[in-house]
C-alpha cells in the first residue's frame, strides 16, 4: 500500500477534478445559488469518462509506484 502524504492535492483525484471544474466557472457570474447549482449539475452530468480519466491520470501516481516497486 502506498500512503499519500497529508497535503498532496496533486495526488488526490477529487481535487484534480474540482480544479478542472473551478477553472471553467471562476470568471462566470450566476444570478443566484440555484443557477450555480444548476450549471454545476449540468456540467458534471456532461463530463465524459475520457475527460475524467485524463484529469486524474497523473504522472505522480506512476512515479510513486515506480519508486516503491523499482527502487
Order of alpha helices (4+ residues) and beta strands (2+ residues): alpha-alpha-alpha-alpha
